[in-house]
């Protein structure tokens, strides 16, 4: 356990940030998982409907610095591509 006042404060801040980051990452993963599940089940319309919400969650995670900006861009790009490909498969 920390003994100095500043170390106690740092521990408090660290625990708080850890909880916020964990919640944010969990929400992010859930949104991505929902889209991937919809695509896997062949439901391109649902995946397309879920995409804006997932993009929003990704942007919020980047804004809170839970994930790096480039990682957020990569997630958005890959999800968009998967949804677009699923839509093309459905129409074909």
NUZALUM-704501 format. One line per field, with one value per residue: x, y negated, z negated of N, C-alpha, C, O in turn; residue in one letter. Coordinates in pm, 1 decimal. Each point is the difference from the previous one (the first is absolute). Layout:
N
n.u: [X; ...]
n.v: [Y; ...]
n.w: [Z; ...]
ca.u: [X; ...]
ca.v: [Y; ...]
ca.w: [Z; ...]
c.u: [X; ...]
c.v: [Y; ...]
c.w: [Z; ...]
o.u: [X; ...]
o.v: [Y; ...]
o.w: [Z; ...]
aa: [A; ...]
This chain:
92
n.u: [83.3; -153.2; 206.2; 104.6; 42.2; 212.1; 131.1; -7.4; 110.1; 220.0; 48.8; 2.1; 176.0; 176.3; -13.6; 54.7; 214.4; 101.0; -50.7; 113.3; 210.5; 14.9; -38.5; 166.5; 165.4; -48.6; 6.0; 202.2; 95.4; -72.3; 84.8; 201.6; 5.9; -55.8; 160.4; 162.6; -71.6; -1.3; 198.6; 71.6; -102.4; 183.6; 67.7; -21.3; -196.2; -18.2; 74.5; -137.5; -147.4; 84.4; -26.5; -203.3; -149.3; -14.8; -121.3; -222.0; -89.5; -34.9; -180.0; -188.8; -29.0; -82.1; -220.4; -105.4; 15.1; -214.7; -87.5; 159.1; 109.9; 220.9; 49.0; 14.8; 191.1; 166.4; -1.7; 63.7; 221.0; 117.0; -11.5; 123.7; 218.2; 55.0; 9.2; 187.3; 179.9; -3.4; 72.1; 222.7; 102.5; -15.2; 143.0; 191.4]
n.v: [118.6; -100.2; -75.9; 17.6; -197.9; -69.6; 81.6; -115.8; -197.0; 8.3; 38.9; -174.1; -140.0; 65.4; -26.5; -205.7; -66.4; 71.7; -114.0; -190.1; 6.8; 36.2; -174.5; -146.9; 58.4; -32.7; -207.9; -76.2; 71.3; -112.3; -204.4; -13.2; 17.6; -188.8; -156.7; 6.5; -73.3; -220.9; -91.6; 10.1; -160.4; -120.6; -48.9; 33.1; 104.5; 217.0; 151.4; 40.2; 161.0; 205.3; 26.0; -57.2; 166.5; 152.0; -59.5; 20.6; 203.9; 59.0; -77.5; 114.4; 183.9; -35.1; -25.6; 199.1; -0.5; 28.4; -131.5; 145.6; -194.9; 17.2; -3.3; -201.3; -116.9; 59.0; -76.9; -213.0; -35.2; 51.6; -143.2; -188.5; 20.5; 6.8; -196.4; -124.3; 60.1; -77.8; -211.6; -26.4; 41.1; -168.9; -171.1; 58.0]
n.w: [0.0; 130.9; 48.6; 196.7; -98.6; 23.3; -163.1; -193.3; -18.4; -39.2; -216.0; -144.7; 0.9; -122.5; -222.8; -75.7; -20.1; -187.6; -186.7; -40.3; -80.4; -220.7; -137.2; -38.1; -140.3; -216.1; -85.3; -62.7; -189.9; -180.9; -40.6; -98.6; -223.3; -109.6; -11.5; -154.2; -199.6; -41.2; -50.5; -213.5; -122.2; 47.4; -206.6; 220.2; 32.3; -51.7; 149.7; 173.7; -50.5; 31.6; 221.0; 72.8; -24.7; 164.8; 179.3; -20.5; 30.0; 213.3; 111.7; -42.4; 124.1; 206.6; 31.2; -12.4; 225.0; 65.8; 161.6; 62.3; 7.3; -32.5; -217.6; -100.5; 26.4; -139.0; -211.4; -40.0; -12.8; -182.9; -173.4; 3.7; -51.4; -218.7; -107.2; 19.4; -121.3; -210.7; -21.1; -8.1; -195.2; -146.1; 30.9; -100.9]
ca.u: [-83.3; 77.1; 12.8; -2.5; -129.5; -8.5; -11.9; -137.8; -81.9; 28.7; -68.2; -142.3; -20.6; 26.9; -114.4; -113.5; 24.5; -9.1; -142.7; -58.1; 53.3; -56.6; -139.2; 1.7; 46.0; -102.5; -107.8; 55.3; 3.8; -137.7; -53.9; 67.9; -46.9; -137.6; 5.8; 58.9; -100.1; -103.0; 58.0; 16.0; -133.7; -48.0; -95.7; 73.5; -77.6; 22.7; 139.0; 5.0; -68.9; 84.9; 127.7; 17.7; 19.3; 135.7; 91.4; -8.9; 70.0; 142.7; 42.6; 2.4; 114.8; 118.7; -3.7; 36.9; 134.7; -2.4; 74.2; 66.8; -77.9; 16.4; -70.4; -140.6; -17.4; 10.6; -125.0; -108.0; 22.4; -25.9; -143.5; -70.7; 25.6; -72.9; -143.7; -19.3; 12.2; -118.3; -112.1; 18.4; -31.4; -145.0; -67.6; 39.4]
ca.v: [-118.6; -124.4; -69.0; -145.1; -56.6; -5.9; 137.3; 42.4; -66.6; 63.7; 129.7; -28.9; -40.8; 116.1; 90.9; -63.5; 6.1; 140.5; 34.9; -68.8; 64.5; 134.6; -15.2; -48.4; 108.5; 104.2; -48.5; 1.7; 139.7; 47.9; -55.4; 66.8; 138.9; 0.3; -14.4; 121.8; 106.5; -26.7; 34.3; 145.6; 56.9; -40.0; -109.5; -120.5; -119.4; -24.2; -43.8; -138.1; -82.7; -6.2; -63.8; -136.1; 3.7; 50.2; -109.2; -96.1; 57.4; -3.5; -140.0; -36.6; 68.0; -74.3; -128.7; 22.6; 56.8; 140.4; 63.6; -100.5; -53.2; 83.5; 125.8; -32.3; -11.3; 134.9; 68.0; -55.5; 38.2; 143.9; 25.6; -53.4; 89.1; 125.4; -25.6; -23.5; 130.1; 79.1; -54.5; 43.4; 144.1; 15.3; -42.6; 87.3]
ca.w: [0.0; 3.4; -128.2; 21.3; 37.3; 145.9; 49.3; -29.5; 100.4; 128.6; -2.3; 18.1; 138.9; 84.5; -11.2; 65.5; 144.9; 38.8; 5.6; 115.8; 120.1; 9.5; 43.5; 137.5; 87.7; -0.3; 86.9; 135.2; 45.7; 15.2; 124.3; 112.0; 0.3; 51.6; 146.1; 56.9; -12.6; 101.5; 129.8; 3.1; 18.1; 131.5; -15.6; 38.2; -36.3; -142.4; -12.6; 47.4; -99.1; -119.9; 32.4; -53.2; -144.5; -23.2; 35.6; -109.3; -114.9; 33.6; -11.4; -141.9; -60.2; 43.3; -67.7; -139.3; 5.8; -38.9; 108.2; 83.2; 112.1; 119.8; -24.4; 22.7; 145.3; 56.2; -33.8; 81.9; 138.8; 17.0; -19.2; 117.1; 113.3; -21.9; 18.9; 143.4; 66.8; -35.7; 75.8; 140.2; 4.2; -15.6; 122.1; 113.2]
c.u: [87.9; 1.0; -11.1; -137.5; -18.4; -16.2; -140.5; -93.9; 18.5; -68.6; -149.2; -30.8; 15.9; -117.6; -121.9; 13.9; -13.9; -145.3; -66.1; 44.6; -60.7; -143.3; -6.1; 41.0; -103.6; -114.0; 43.0; -1.5; -139.5; -61.4; 60.9; -49.1; -140.9; -1.4; 53.7; -98.1; -109.0; 51.2; 11.0; -133.0; -62.2; -100.9; 69.7; -73.9; 20.1; 141.3; 13.9; -66.8; 84.8; 128.8; 13.8; 23.5; 140.7; 103.2; 4.4; 77.4; 151.0; 54.0; 9.8; 118.0; 130.0; 7.5; 42.8; 141.4; 6.7; 75.0; 68.0; -83.8; 9.3; -69.6; -150.0; -30.8; 0.2; -128.0; -113.5; 11.9; -36.6; -146.8; -80.9; 14.6; -78.5; -149.3; -30.8; 5.9; -120.7; -122.0; 8.3; -34.7; -150.5; -73.7; 32.3; -75.4]
c.v: [-125.1; -68.2; -151.2; -44.0; -0.2; 140.1; 54.5; -59.2; 65.5; 135.6; -18.4; -33.2; 118.5; 97.2; -56.3; 8.4; 142.7; 42.1; -63.0; 67.0; 138.1; -6.2; -39.2; 111.3; 111.7; -38.6; 5.3; 141.8; 54.9; -48.8; 68.4; 143.5; 8.9; -9.4; 127.6; 116.4; -16.5; 38.3; 151.4; 70.0; -39.8; -113.8; -133.5; -126.5; -35.4; -51.5; -145.6; -94.5; -18.0; -79.0; -142.7; -4.1; 47.6; -108.1; -103.4; 48.8; -1.8; -142.1; -45.0; 65.2; -70.7; -132.9; 12.2; 56.9; 142.3; 82.6; -109.8; -38.3; 89.9; 134.6; -18.5; -11.0; 137.6; 79.2; -47.7; 43.3; 146.7; 33.5; -47.2; 93.0; 130.0; -17.3; -19.3; 132.4; 88.5; -46.9; 44.6; 147.7; 22.2; -36.2; 91.3; 128.4]
c.w: [0.0; -137.0; 15.8; 48.0; 151.6; 60.5; -23.8; 105.1; 137.1; 10.0; 24.3; 145.5; 94.4; -2.1; 72.3; 152.2; 51.4; 15.5; 123.0; 128.8; 20.1; 51.6; 147.6; 97.1; 9.1; 93.6; 146.6; 56.8; 23.5; 130.9; 122.2; 12.9; 57.4; 152.8; 63.6; -6.0; 105.7; 139.1; 15.4; 24.9; 133.3; -4.1; 23.6; -40.7; -146.7; -23.2; 42.5; -99.1; -126.1; 22.7; -54.8; -151.0; -34.3; 30.8; -112.5; -122.8; 23.7; -15.9; -146.0; -71.4; 36.1; -75.0; -146.2; -13.1; -56.0; 102.8; 81.5; 121.5; 122.9; -15.2; 21.7; 148.2; 66.0; -26.8; 91.4; 145.0; 23.4; -16.6; 120.3; 118.7; -14.1; 23.4; 147.8; 76.7; -28.8; 78.9; 146.6; 13.2; -6.9; 129.0; 118.5; 2.1]
o.u: [106.7; -96.0; -54.0; -73.4; -107.8; -68.3; -52.7; -89.1; -96.7; -50.7; -60.9; -95.1; -76.6; -40.6; -74.5; -95.2; -53.0; -34.5; -79.8; -81.0; -31.4; -39.4; -80.5; -61.9; -18.3; -48.4; -77.9; -45.6; -22.2; -64.5; -70.6; -22.4; -30.6; -76.3; -55.6; -5.5; -42.9; -73.5; -29.2; -5.4; -111.8; -72.6; 37.8; 63.2; 16.7; 21.6; 70.4; 43.1; -6.2; 63.9; 104.2; 79.8; 63.3; 98.4; 106.6; 73.0; 76.9; 106.2; 92.6; 61.0; 90.5; 107.2; 66.8; 49.2; 102.5; 70.9; -48.1; -85.2; -101.0; -51.0; -66.8; -102.0; -78.0; -50.6; -74.9; -99.6; -69.8; -54.2; -90.4; -96.4; -57.4; -64.2; -100.3; -82.5; -46.8; -82.7; -101.9; -62.7; -53.0; -96.9; -77.8; 21.8]
o.v: [-2.6; 8.7; -68.4; 74.7; 32.9; 17.2; 76.1; 68.3; 21.9; 36.3; 74.0; 52.6; 16.2; 51.4; 73.8; 34.6; 23.2; 70.9; 64.5; 23.7; 38.3; 79.6; 53.2; 16.8; 60.0; 82.5; 37.8; 22.6; 75.2; 76.8; 33.5; 48.9; 92.8; 70.3; 48.2; 81.5; 97.6; 58.7; 55.5; 103.1; 41.0; -22.2; -68.8; -100.8; -117.1; -91.6; -77.5; -114.2; -104.3; -43.9; -30.9; -80.1; -52.7; -15.1; -50.7; -76.6; -28.7; -20.5; -71.6; -61.3; -11.8; -40.8; -88.8; 22.8; 43.1; 94.6; -113.3; 76.9; 27.8; 55.2; 87.1; 50.3; 26.8; 68.2; 80.7; 33.9; 33.3; 81.1; 69.5; 27.5; 49.1; 86.2; 50.7; 24.7; 72.3; 81.2; 30.2; 40.0; 89.0; 66.2; 8.9; 83.0]
o.w: [-61.4; -76.6; -86.9; 64.6; 49.6; 100.9; 81.2; 50.6; 72.8; 106.2; 77.3; 57.8; 95.0; 104.3; 64.5; 70.1; 108.6; 94.6; 68.0; 89.6; 112.7; 85.2; 76.5; 105.1; 105.9; 77.5; 87.6; 112.1; 94.9; 71.4; 95.1; 110.7; 75.0; 66.3; 98.7; 92.1; 61.6; 79.5; 105.9; 67.1; 31.2; 96.9; -94.8; -31.8; -34.1; -79.4; -64.8; -15.7; -65.2; -95.6; -57.8; -48.7; -91.5; -72.3; -34.9; -62.9; -91.8; -58.9; -38.0; -87.5; -82.7; -44.6; -52.9; -110.5; -52.8; -34.2; 3.2; 44.7; 64.6; 97.4; 55.7; 47.1; 91.4; 89.1; 55.1; 64.0; 95.8; 75.0; 46.3; 71.5; 97.2; 60.2; 50.3; 87.9; 88.0; 41.4; 62.1; 98.1; 66.5; 37.1; 94.9; 88.2]
aa: [X; X; X; X; X; X; X; X; X; X; X; X; X; X; X; X; X; X; X; X; X; X; X; X; X; X; X; X; X; X; X; X; X; X; X; X; X; X; X; X; X; X; X; X; X; X; X; X; X; X; X; X; X; X; X; X; X; X; X; X; X; X; X; X; X; X; X; X; X; X; X; X; X; X; X; X; X; X; X; X; X; X; X; X; X; X; X; X; X; X; X; X]
